[in-house]
Amino acid sequence: MSVEGVARPKAKILLIEDEEKLSRTLADYLSLNDYEVTYALTGYRGIELFYDRMHEIDLILLDIMLPDI
């Protein structure tokens, strides 16, 4: 809630991480803190999601050591 008492829209995060346990943990944590999270377990899937939703995504969290890109 904002100071005025009006709910603010949730920021939308695209999380791209190949370790499933870490992805789920991060997504759960971010969701608990009022972020809307979509995650991909491969770099290629992350790219697909980005192109499909590029106008909706506010932030990308990216593993820089993804094996497939």
Stockholm file with secondary structure:
# STOCKHOLM 1.0

chainA/1-69         MSVEGVARPKAKILLIEDEEKLSRTLADYLSLNDYEVTYALTGYRGIELFYDRMHEIDLILLDIMLPDI
#=GR chainA/1-69 SS CCTTSCCCCCEEEEEECSCHHHHHHHHHHHHHTTEEEEEESSHHHHHHHHHHHTTTCSEEEECTTCTTC
#=GC SS_cons        CCTTSCCCCCEEEEEECSCHHHHHHHHHHHHHTTEEEEEESSHHHHHHHHHHHTTTCSEEEECTTCTTC
//
